[in-house]
Amino acid sequence: MTTYIAQFTAKHRIIQVEQNSIFIWHQESGDIDTSLLEGKIKRESAVHFYELMAGNNYPISLGDITVSVWKTMPFNG
């Protein structure tokens, strides 16, 4: 298992705040599938970020979030 780190930006369709952050995950060594990684970031990070921003009054849907992965690399930290 290898640990990787990714720099990403998440944007919501309505909420005008961008999430610029990093994401750390483990996977077998090899190629990184960015489309699978974007989905993982949506589910495990971005949706929680936007739920925090929106509060209880606005439901957050994964379909309203887009994720752009800018950079990935192995992480030894």
JOHUSUL-V703309 format. One record per backbone hydrogen bond with DSSP energy under -0.5 kcal/mol. NH is the residue of the N-H (numbers start at 1). CO is the residue of the C=O. Records with the same first field share a line. If there is no record, write none. Layout:
NH = CO, CO
//
This chain:
2 = 27
4 = 25
5 = 73
6 = 23
7 = 71
8 = 21
9 = 68
10 = 19
11 = 66
12 = 15
13 = 64
19 = 10
20 = 18
21 = 8, 19
23 = 6
25 = 4
27 = 2
33 = 31
34 = 32
37 = 33
38 = 34
39 = 35
40 = 36
41 = 37
42 = 38
43 = 39
44 = 40
45 = 41
46 = 41
47 = 42
49 = 45
50 = 46
51 = 47
52 = 48
53 = 49
54 = 50
55 = 51
57 = 54
58 = 55
64 = 61
65 = 62
66 = 11
68 = 9
70 = 7, 68
71 = 7
73 = 5
75 = 3
//
